[in-house]
Amino acid sequence: MELLVTLRGADLLRVKGIVNIDGKPVAVQAVQHIFHPPVDLDRRPSADTGSRLVFITRNMDKDVIQNFLKAVLVL
């Protein structure tokens, strides 16, 4: 996420979500070039245990974000 913020921060108007890290929920959020520290949550807001991220962008298609995240996972 930090790399995406560094490379395309001007086009990331808002990023927020809950990610599953080692089975625990962690809230993440960013606004353009500012990536706020992750926050460990005591519990999930629902029974869904998957990771969910919401991107509000400018001049970026959904495919750009998906391909970037897939490329980072390969590394």
Steps between C-alpha positions, in 0.01 A plus 500: 500500500781741581648448154165572336463815712853607405454441127137607453413694816373804313236279337403314820238727646413249772581141590342319792424150607543210734767244423561160652853479640588171668130439562445837668310800361701815433351830380701688236447838341679750281430840351714580196863481619414455868478140617370488855638237740300175494266448795452155656132434562368304798240332280356505151193708424343193333552126458694562176865407562634608161693814421310790343645822360317796349684732261368841403724618217550751226642402159545135602300205373416205721731283287802719582452445874428128466803440277725700731389303807539168315853598393595586858372161622728324251802678652 
